[in-house]
Amino acid sequence: MSSSNSSKREIWIRGNRRAFGAVLIPMLLLFAAAAYCLTPASGELHLALRLIAAISAGFSLVVIVSLLYWIYKPLLAYQDGHLLVYLNPPHVIKVPIDSVEVFFAGQSDSFMPNPLSNQNEELSESRNIVIRLAERATDYHQRKVKPIFGSWEDGYIVVRGTWTEPINKDTFRFLNKSLVTAHRQQKET
């Protein structure tokens, strides 16, 4: 995904469209049903039912807009010499690309229930993207991010795989190849 125009944003990692889509479909159905209940075609409904339908329509619309936002928002991108990290919505955190050393695989709690567990308390694990930052980049060693999306401590950024597109060997090849290309571009300027 390299670009000759340095100001163009290159998306390196997208969100998990399947996960967001799985929630989007029921929300669309809820919105359609609630909106129908608010139309004259639904006939005379008790005021309480109309109020419930209005609240349901409003709630589902907010969720739909939020999901559409995340379906098209990257989690990691590159632009103008910076790694753009979207782990604290709606804010983007810009890290100078020369402070980024490598991408590698990690594993941690997914923050999702484990369907194979008998106990509801046990969380499943997810494969993650770990970004190691240079030791000299102390200004970027820690940031507050949404725990459900990842963590950022001690010079390591962790992007939880639960909310990313599928992670495999090709993902890390692409990320590290893109990083090398970005480093070369930085040296040329």
Secondary structure, DSSP 8 states (H G I E B T S, - for coil): ---SSTTS-EEEEEB-HHHHHHHHHHHHHHHHHHHHHTSGGG----HHHHHHHHHHHHHHHHHHHHHHHHHHSEEEEEETTEEEEEEETTEEEEEEGGGEEEEEEEEEEEEEE-TT-SSTT-EEEEEEEEEEE-TT-GGGS-----TTTEEEETTEEEE-GGGBS---HHHHHHHHHHHHHHHHHHHH-
